[in-house]
Every structure is written in structure tokens, then in C-alpha cells.
């Protein structure tokens, strides 16, 4: 599971990740600061920065949803052995949520 947010990692960690056991954090990813930073967790449950993009006047990090989805699919899902058909993105940033459209046969 990947949490995608505009806030910084410390806020998300305090509100969510800190409530989980180290084992429970194992396959979680946090895309924070508008996608500029991506964090995962080590076996000890401690955060590890996996990716950072430096701001330039022409580049605004992984703020474009297509860039963020591309990063998550290539760098997270593929490396974790997760097939594209097993991935679902949910959130108001991606448009309205409709389980009927997301789940075949519904």
C-alpha cells in the first residue's frame, strides 16, 4: 500500500505509521511532500528514504499524477512482484471513486 500526500513524512508518520508495528509497516510506502520524497520501512520498522527529487525551476517533483503512478508501478509494484492488475488507486486526486468500474463483474 502506498500513501500519497502533500504533507511531510513526519506528519504522516505521527498520524498513521507510528501506530503500526514494525512488521505491519513492511510493505508500506509513503509518497510525501507532493511526491518529492518516497519512504519505505526497514525490518526494524524505521523509515528509510527510498527516493528524493530535487526541485528545479523546470521540474516540480512527482507532482504530476502520471509521473507518480509511473514511479509506483515501476519502482514499487514491479520490484515487489505485484502485478498491474492487482493495483488499485483510490483518492480524490485521481477523480471520483467507483468500485463498480474498478472491480470486474460488479
VEXBAMAR-607748 format. One record per atom (N, C-alpha, C, O, CB): residue in one letter; x, y, z. Coordinates in steps of 0.05 Angstrom, whole numbers, padded with zeros to 5 digits, always signed. Glycine has a CB too. Layout:
N
aXYZ;...
//
This chain:
106
x+00017-00023+00000;x+00000+00000+00000;x+00018+00024+00000;x+00038+00025+00014;x-00019+00000+00024;x+00010+00044-00015;x+00025+00069-00016;x+00006+00092-00008;x-00016+00095-00019;x+00036+00074-00045;x+00015+00108+00011;x+00001+00132+00019;x+00013+00155+00003;x+00037+00159+00003;x+00002+00137+00050;x-00004+00171-00010;x+00006+00193-00026;x-00006+00219-00014;x-00031+00221-00011;x-00002+00190-00056;x+00011+00238-00007;x+00001+00262+00006;x+00018+00286+00000;x+00042+00283-00008;x+00000+00257+00036;x+00007+00309+00005;x+00022+00334+00002;x+00038+00341+00027;x+00056+00358+00026;x+00003+00357-00005;x+00031+00328+00049;x+00044+00335+00074;x+00071+00323+00076;x+00080+00308+00058;x+00026+00326+00098;x+00086+00329+00097;x+00113+00318+00101;x+00111+00291+00115;x+00091+00283+00126;x+00130+00337+00117;x+00134+00277+00115;x+00134+00250+00126;x+00129+00250+00156;x+00115+00232+00166;x+00161+00236+00120;x+00140+00269+00171;x+00136+00270+00200;x+00106+00271+00207;x+00098+00257+00226;x+00151+00294+00212;x+00091+00287+00193;x+00062+00288+00199;x+00048+00262+00193;x+00033+00252+00210;x+00049+00310+00181;x+00054+00250+00170;x+00041+00224+00164;x+00050+00202+00183;x+00034+00185+00191;x+00048+00216+00135;x+00076+00202+00190;x+00086+00183+00209;x+00072+00185+00236;x+00064+00165+00248;x+00117+00186+00212;x+00070+00209+00246;x+00057+00214+00272;x+00028+00206+00272;x+00018+00194+00291;x+00060+00243+00280;x+00014+00212+00250;x-00015+00206+00249;x-00022+00178+00241;x-00044+00168+00247;x-00028+00225+00229;x-00004+00164+00228;x-00011+00137+00217;x+00010+00116+00222;x+00005+00097+00237;x-00017+00139+00188;x+00033+00119+00210;x+00053+00098+00211;x+00063+00091+00239;x+00068+00068+00245;x+00076+00106+00194;x+00065+00111+00257;x+00074+00106+00284;x+00056+00088+00300;x+00063+00077+00320;x+00078+00132+00299;x+00031+00085+00291;x+00011+00068+00304;x+00014+00039+00297;x+00001+00022+00309;x-00017+00078+00298;x+00030+00033+00276;x+00033+00006+00266;x+00058-00008+00278;x+00077+00006+00286;x+00035+00006+00236;x+00057-00034+00279;x+00080-00049+00288;x+00101-00049+00266;x+00095-00044+00243;x+00072-00079+00296;x+00127-00054+00273;x+00147-00055+00252;x+00140-00075+00230;x+00145-00070+00206;x+00174-00063+00264;x+00129-00098+00237;x+00121-00118+00217;x+00099-00107+00199;x+00099-00113+00175;x+00112-00144+00231;x+00081-00092+00211;x+00058-00081+00195;x+00066-00060+00175;x+00051-00054+00157;x+00038-00070+00214;x+00090-00048+00179;x+00099-00028+00160;x+00115-00039+00137;x+00121-00025+00118;x+00117-00008+00176;x+00121-00065+00137;x+00139-00078+00119;x+00135-00071+00089;x+00155-00067+00075;x+00137-00106+00122;x+00111-00071+00079;x+00107-00066+00050;x+00093-00040+00045;x+00081-00036+00023;x+00090-00089+00039;x+00094-00022+00064;x+00081+00004+00060;x+00101+00024+00049;x+00125+00023+00054;x+00070+00015+00087;x+00090+00043+00033;x+00106+00064+00021;x+00092+00090+00025;x+00067+00092+00024;x+00111+00059-00010;x+00107+00111+00031;x+00096+00138+00034;x+00108+00157+00013;x+00132+00161+00013;x+00101+00149+00063;x+00091+00168-00004;x+00099+00188-00023;x+00090+00215-00012;x+00066+00221-00011;x+00087+00183-00052;x+00109+00231-00003;x+00103+00255+00012;x+00115+00280-00001;x+00130+00278-00020;x+00113+00253+00041;x+00108+00303+00010;x+00117+00328+00000;x+00112+00331-00030;x+00129+00338-00046;x+00147+00331+00006;x+00087+00326-00037;x+00078+00328-00065;x+00093+00310-00083;x+00096+00315-00107;x+00081+00357-00074;x+00103+00288-00072;x+00117+00268-00089;x+00147+00272-00090;x+00161+00257-00104;x+00106+00268-00115;x+00158+00293-00077;x+00186+00297-00077;x+00202+00275-00063;x+00225+00270-00070;x+00193+00324-00065;x+00190+00263-00043;x+00203+00243-00027;x+00186+00218-00025;x+00161+00219-00024;x+00210+00253+00001;x+00199+00195-00026;x+00186+00169-00022;x+00200+00154+00000;x+00225+00151+00000;x+00185+00152-00049;x+00185+00145+00020;x+00195+00130+00043;x+00184+00102+00043;x+00161+00097+00036;x+00189+00145+00069;x+00200+00084+00053;x+00192+00057+00059;x+00202+00051+00088;x+00210+00069+00102;x+00204+00036+00039;x+00200+00026+00096;x+00208+00019+00123;x+00226-00005+00123;x+00222-00024+00108;x+00183+00014+00140;x+00246-00005+00140;x+00264-00028+00143;x+00251-00049+00161;x+00230-00045+00171;x+00291-00019+00155;x+00265-00072+00164;x+00255-00093+00180;x+00250-00085+00209;x+00233-00097+00223;x+00274-00116+00180;x+00264-00065+00218;x+00261-00055+00246;x+00238-00035+00248;x+00232-00025+00270;x+00286-00042+00255;x+00224-00029+00226;x+00202-00010+00226;x+00210+00019+00223;x+00193+00037+00223;x+00186-00014+00251;x+00236+00023+00222;x+00246+00051+00219;x+00244+00060+00190;x+00248+00045+00172;x+00276+00053+00229;x+00236+00086+00186;x+00233+00096+00159;x+00260+00097+00144;x+00281+00103+00156;x+00221+00124+00159;x+00258+00092+00118;x+00281+00094+00100;x+00273+00110+00076;x+00253+00104+00063;x+00291+00065+00091;x+00288+00132+00070;x+00281+00147+00047;x+00290+00132+00022;x+00314+00126+00019;x+00294+00176+00048;x+00271+00126+00004;x+00277+00110-00019;x+00283+00127-00044;x+00297+00118-00062;x+00254+00092-00025;x+00272+00151-00044;x+00274+00167-00068;x+00271+00196-00060;x+00254+00203-00043;x+00253+00159-00090;x+00286+00214-00073;x+00282+00242-00069;x+00289+00256-00096;x+00308+00249-00109;x+00301+00254-00047;x+00272+00275-00103;x+00277+00290-00128;x+00282+00319-00119;x+00267+00330-00103;x+00253+00289-00148;x+00303+00330-00130;x+00310+00358-00124;x+00293+00377-00141;x+00289+00372-00165;x+00340+00363-00128;x+00284+00398-00129;x+00268+00418-00143;x+00285+00435-00160;x+00306+00444-00152;x+00253+00436-00122;x+00277+00439-00185;x+00289+00459-00203;x+00266+00476-00213;x+00243+00470-00208;x+00305+00445-00227;x+00273+00497-00227;x+00252+00515-00237;x+00235+00500-00258;x+00211+00508-00263;x+00263+00540-00249;x+00246+00480-00271;x+00231+00467-00292;x+00219+00440-00283;x+00203+00429-00297;x+00249+00462-00316;x+00228+00431-00260;x+00218+00405-00251;x+00204+00409-00224;x+00216+00421-00206;x+00240+00384-00249;x+00181+00398-00220;x+00166+00401-00196;x+00162+00375-00182;x+00141+00370-00170;x+00139+00414-00201;x+00181+00357-00183;x+00179+00331-00170;x+00158+00313-00182;x+00151+00316-00205;x+00173+00335-00140;x+00149+00294-00167;x+00128+00275-00177;x+00100+00287-00172;x+00083+00273-00163;x+00131+00248-00163;x+00097+00312-00179;x+00071+00325-00174;x+00051+00317-00195;x+00027+00317-00190;x+00074+00355-00173;x+00059+00311-00219;x+00041+00302-00239;x+00032+00273-00233;x+00049+00256-00228;x+00054+00304-00267;x+00006+00269-00233;x-00004+00242-00225;x+00007+00220-00242;x+00012+00198-00233;x-00034+00242-00226;x+00011+00226-00268;x+00022+00205-00286;x+00050+00198-00277;x+00057+00174-00278;x+00022+00215-00315;x+00067+00217-00270;x+00094+00211-00260;x+00093+00195-00235;x+00109+00176-00232;x+00109+00237-00256;x+00075+00202-00217;x+00073+00187-00191;x+00064+00158-00196;x+00076+00140-00184;x+00054+00202-00173;x+00044+00155-00212;x+00035+00128-00218;x+00057+00112-00232;x+00061+00088-00225;x+00009+00129-00236;x+00071+00124-00250;x+00093+00110-00264;x+00114+00102-00244;x+00124+00079-00245;x+00105+00129-00285;x+00122+00119-00225;x+00141+00112-00205;x+00132+00089-00188;x+00146+00070-00183;x+00147+00137-00187;x+00107+00091-00178;x+00096+00069-00161;x+00095+00043-00175;x+00101+00022-00164;x+00069+00077-00151;x+00087+00043-00201;x+00085+00018-00216;x+00112+00006-00221;x+00116-00018-00218;x+00070+00023-00242;x+00131+00022-00230;x+00158+00012-00237;x+00176+00007-00213;x+00190-00014-00212;x+00171+00031-00256;x+00176+00025-00194;x+00196+00024-00173;x+00185+00009-00148;x+00201-00001-00132;x+00204+00051-00165;x+00159+00008-00145;x+00148-00005-00121;x+00134-00031-00129;x+00142-00053-00120;x+00128+00014-00107;x+00114-00030-00145;x+00098-00054-00152;x+00115-00075-00166;x+00117-00098-00157;x+00074-00047-00169;x+00128-00068-00187;x+00144-00087-00203;x+00166-00100-00186;x+00169-00124-00187;x+00156-00073-00228;x+00180-00083-00171;x+00202-00094-00154;x+00191-00111-00131;x+00206-00128-00120;x+00218-00071-00143;x+00166-00108-00124;x+00154-00123-00102;x+00140-00148-00113;x+00128-00163-00098;x+00136-00106-00086;x+00140-00151-00139;x+00126-00174-00151;x+00096-00171-00152;x+00081-00190-00154;x+00133-00199-00136;x+00087-00146-00152;x+00058-00140-00153;x+00050-00135-00182;x+00062-00118-00195;x+00050-00116-00135;x+00031-00150-00192;x+00022-00148-00220;x+00004-00123-00223;x-00011-00116-00205;x+00007-00173-00229;x+00006-00110-00246;x-00011-00086-00251;x-00040-00090-00246;x-00054-00072-00237;x-00007-00076-00279;x-00051-00114-00252;x-00079-00119-00249;x-00087-00121-00219;x-00110-00122-00212;x-00088-00144-00263;x-00067-00123-00202;x-00072-00124-00173;x-00069-00097-00159;x-00070-00096-00134;x-00053-00144-00160;x-00066-00076-00175;x-00062-00049-00164;x-00087-00033-00168;x-00099-00033-00189;x-00038-00035-00177;x-00095-00018-00147;x-00118+00000-00149;x-00110+00026-00136;x-00100+00027-00114;x-00143-00012-00135;x-00115+00048-00150;x-00110+00075-00139;x-00137+00087-00131;x-00156+00087-00146;x-00096+00093-00160;x-00138+00097-00107;x-00162+00109-00096;x-00154+00136-00084;x-00135+00139-00070;x-00176+00091-00075;x-00170+00156-00090;x-00166+00183-00078;x-00179+00204-00095;x-00182+00201-00119;x-00136+00188-00075;x-00186+00226-00082;x-00199+00247-00097;x-00181+00261-00117;x-00191+00273-00136;x-00210+00268-00077;x-00155+00258-00114;x-00136+00270-00133;x-00138+00255-00160;x-00130+00266-00180;x-00108+00269-00122;x-00148+00230-00160;x-00149+00215-00184;x-00177+00215-00196;x-00182+00201-00216;x-00141+00186-00178;x-00196+00230-00186;x-00223+00231-00196;x-00242+00216-00178;x-00233+00205-00158;x-00224+00221-00224;x-00267+00215-00185;x-00287+00201-00168;x-00281+00171-00166;x-00271+00159-00184;x-00315+00205-00179;x-00288+00161-00143;x-00283+00132-00138;x-00309+00117-00144;x-00330+00124-00135;x-00275+00128-00108;x-00305+00096-00160;x-00328+00079-00167;x-00319+00050-00167;x-00304+00041-00184;x-00340+00086-00195;x-00327+00035-00146;x-00319+00007-00144;x-00331-00009-00167;x-00320-00029-00175;x-00328-00004-00117;x-00354+00000-00177;x-00366-00015-00200;x-00347-00014-00224;x-00344-00034-00238;x-00393-00003-00207;x-00334+00008-00228;x-00315+00010-00251;x-00289-00004-00245;x-00275-00014-00263;x-00310+00039-00258;x-00281-00005-00219;x-00255-00016-00211;x-00254-00046-00209;x-00234-00058-00213;x-00246-00004-00185;x-00277-00058-00202;x-00278-00087-00197;x-00293-00100-00220;x-00317-00096-00223;x-00291-00093-00170;x-00279-00117-00235;x-00293-00131-00257;x-00316-00148-00247;x-00315-00160-00225;x-00273-00149-00273;x-00338-00148-00262;x-00361-00164-00255;x-00380-00150-00235;x-00400-00162-00227;x-00352-00189-00243;x-00374-00126-00228;x-00392-00111-00210;x-00409-00092-00225;x-00425-00077-00214;x-00375-00095-00188;
//
